Structure formats: structure tokens, C-alpha cells
Amino acid sequence: MSYSCFLAFSALGLVVFTWLVFPATVISLAAWRGVSEPPPLDVGADAPTVSVIFATRDPIEVILRRVENLRDLDYPAERLEIVVALDHSNASDRDAVSSLLPADVRLVVGDAPSGKPGALNAGVRAATADILVFADARQHFDPRVLRTLVPHLADPSIGAVSGTVVRPHDCESTLVRHYTEFDQRLRHASGRLIASMGVMGAIYAMRRRDWLPLPPDLILDDLYVPMRLVLAGYRVTADLRAVAFETRTTDARQEASRKVRTLTGVYQVVALLPDLLLPWRNRGWVLFCGIKLLRLLTPWALALAAAAGAIGMAEVSPSSVQWLLSGAALAAAVLVIVPGRITARLRSLIRQFAYLQYATAMATVNGVRQRWDVWH
């Protein structure tokens, strides 16, 4: 085998290992271990106090719908506190929002500069409950969410517990929806083994005493917070029975923009918590590398496989490269020209896949340059 072919197969092997072998191994080991979830909390007068906090810069009607959903949760009203944290850029809306909110809802304005970290920091300072549950304005909780999440924190070894986000099925980005479902299942499995590599920012819970203020320019609080807890010796887990329903639909381009931010955030978290790269400090080091870091190599591995494969084919048979390019051009022409449901779906999947690879590559550029201002 030539050196070029060896490189091509090695690069493809890395992709297969990252997206198939490693996840299948983690999920299988978690199933073999057979850890059961705690039963839903039998709520009563002695139920832990809970503060649900959501940061927002959304319109007033969105905030009011979210508050209404939280007030309908299956949890004792006297043990539940709702904290709305307005983004600092929306400080002028405080009086208007306050006049429409129920009297028992706390309203605070996030710290300067604008951004979710400052809003969450302000929200936590205003919270008074023992348990913090973090939410987003645009999702709705299943009524049993708190009864499902809170029992996990009775275990002193668990630092945080996440739920799952169900995306609408009419979302154009089908590949991204399946990717999210796959990622949440893997997150659940890794939490059963050692620690979940992140939480869903739209639905997770932790103890207030374990909270530390977030850096003002932080991109991914839902990775930074759990990874800091893991470094402190806690486990982080996930419970797929705790559900938040996504109310927004997005297309592939919007998802790509979001993925640029989130994947850039992985690089930022490593820069902020460099001990994550040390196996003797990070008890979930293997999982962190396999789930978070290896994925960042995917577009580069695919590019290397394509280039090395083409060189290897040219070394064996120069004409084979021409036939391959001709076949690819013909397939592309068929996808573009031929109408039909199947070709339309294939075009959509290819576009989504390309956007995801673009997002990963751009995140790498941002990480190398330490460019963390990626919200615009």
C-alpha cells in the first residue's frame, strides 16, 4: 500500500472511529452497566426549593409565555421561584416587563457587558433556592421536568443533571435534528459511565452552592459549567425523561451559524480550563477527547482522505482520477437538474452536511486565533 493510500484510509478510519466506533462503544458500555434512573420526586412540603432561571433578550410576549409555562410545572408553587434575567442591552425594557409579570416572579437585569453570562450571573445572585434549574426563553418544559431532575441531586456525587430537547419535525435541518438526538443519547450514556460531556443549556439543574460566576465573554455555559464540576470531582449526568420542547424551526444556514458559535466555544472552554487536557486531572478525559475534541478534526480528516485518496489513485492509474471526477460531476448534475422528492432530499442532506463541515472548520480558525466574539 502506498503512503498516500495509507493516509487516506487512516483519515477515513479516524472519522469512522469518531462517529461510529467510539459512540457505539460508550452506548454499549452504558447499557451493559445498567444504571437505573431515580424515580420521579414525590413532591410535598419538604421538596427542595427550586429557582428556574432563564436569560433573555426576547420580546415581552415570548417572556410571558415562558413564565406561564414555568408556573404550570408539576411542583409545589411555594417551593418554586422563577427568575427572569434580562440581557443588559434590554435594561430599558425592565419597567415594561415588570408591569406585566406576576408579582412572585423575580426580574433582574444582566451584568454589563451584554451577553448570556452576565444575565445568568445576575439571575443566580437573585435566586434564593437550593437548586438552580436553567432554561431558555424559547423552549417549553414538560410539566414533570422538575420532579425528574431534582432527585438526581440527592446524590452528593452528582454535580449537575441535564434533560433533553425535542426539536420540531418540520425543521429543515433534518441532519442537524438527528445529530442533536444522537448527541443527547451519547450524553446520557457518558453520564451513566463517568460524566456527561456537557449539558443542554435549555434544561439542566445544579446546586446553588456549586455555582461560580461565569466569565463575561463565555460562549458555552452548558459546557463550561459541567466541565468545571467534573474537574472538581463531581459526576454530571443526563435524564432523557426530562423534556424541553423547542418551539423554533431553523434552516441549515442558521444551524451552521449556531454551530460555528458552539464549536468555537469548545476551544474557548479548553483555553479557560486547560486541565481538561490532562488525564490525571480530568476523570472524563477519554470521553472528552472522544466526544468533543476528535469531532473537531472531521472536516480536516475528510479533506486529507480526499486529497490522499486522489493522489493514491493517480499513482495506480492516472485515468481513474479523471473517471472519478467525471462520475462526481455527473452525479452533481443529476442532483441539480432532475426533479423529484428523493433528489430534493439528497440535495438538502448534502447542503446540511457541507454547512456542518464549514462550521467546524470556521470554529477551528476562531479557536486558533482565540476569536471569541462570535455572536454577530
PyMOL commands that set and color helices and strands:
alter all, ss='L'
color gray80, all
select helices_A, chain A and resi 3-33+60-71+77-79+88-100+116-126+145-154+174-193+208-210+221-231+252-272+274-277+285-316+318-337+341-369
alter helices_A, ss='H'
color red, helices_A
select strands_A, chain A and resi 50-56+80-86+106-109+131-136+139-141+158-166+203-207+235-246
alter strands_A, ss='S'
color yellow, strands_A
deselect
rebuild
show_as cartoon
